[in-house]
Amino acid sequence: MGFSNSAVAYVERENAIVRVMNKAAGKVQTITMPVGRNVQFEKLTMLVRSCKQSDPFDAENYFAFIEISKSDDGKIFSNWMNANEPGDNPLQNADYDVWLVKCE
């Protein structure tokens, strides 16, 4: 995850919009998560530490650092997610998939 390119400006946003798929139920839910606050979804506890938007005049993209715990497994994810590359760093768990949609 490169924030090293100094030509790119990032704007800190207050909320992360994520999609969560409950694989067993085959249901997808979109959740708005305030940065810095735990959000409970079924067996998951999710915490967004940071949600950044790239310069909107550039190729718009979003990055969020998210920590996810599952009630019976403890922490199962702690990393950056990239909205434009959802396959790069999604949560892929036996029960749930989580991916970043955007920051706002």
N, C-alpha and C positions, 0 to 999 in steps of 0.2 A: 504494500500500500504506500504509494509515494506521495508525500506532501513536499518533496524536496524541490520541485520546480517553482522557483520564486516568481515566475511570470503569472502563475495562477493564483487568483485571490479566492479565499473561502469565506463564506458568511456563516456564522454560527446560527443555527435555528433552534427553536424552543421545543419542537415536537418531531418525533420520527413516526412515519406512517409505515407500518409493516403488515405483511400478509402472513397468516398462520394457517397451515393446513393440518387438520386432524386426519391422518391417513386412514385410520380405522373407520371413521365416520364418512370420509370422503368429502368433508366440508372445509371450505376456505373462508376465513374471516379476516376483514381488514380492521386493524386496531391503530388508534392514535395513542402514542406513548409520550408523555412529557419527559424531557431530559431530566435525569436526576431522581426520578421517582419510580419505585417498583410498580409494575403492572402485572396483575394476576390473570392468567388465561388457562382455564382448566387446570392441568397439573404443572403448568409452566409459571415461573416467576421471571419476568424480564425487566432489565434495567438498561436504559440508554445512557451512556456516559457522555456522549457527544454526538451531535448531528450537524454535518457541514454541507453546505450547498456550494458548488463551484460557481464561479462568476456567471451570472445568468446571460451575459452578453457573449460568453464563450460557449463551448459545447456543454450544456447544462448537465450536471451530474450531482449525485448525493452520496455521502459517506456517513455511516453511523458506527460508533463503537458500542456494541451491545453485549451484555452478559445475560446468559439464560441458564436458569436452574430448573431442574425437574424434581418434583416432590420426592420421588423414590430413588433418584440417581445423583442428586447434588448438581454441581455446575457441569453443564454439558456443552457450553459455548462461551467463549470470551474472545472477541476479535472484531475487526472492521468488516462491515458489509458495504458493498458498492451497488447502488441501484442500477447502473448501466450494465453491470456484469454480474447478474444474480447467480450465475453458475460458479463464479470464482470462490465465494466464501459464504455459502448459505449454511444455515443449520440443517443438517441432514441427520435425523434421529429416527429410530425405528417407529416412533409414534407421530412425530411432528416434523414438518418442514417450516422454516421461517425465512422470509427474505424481505429486504428493504425495498419500499416503493419510492419514498421521497422524504425530504425534511421540509418542514414549514414553520 
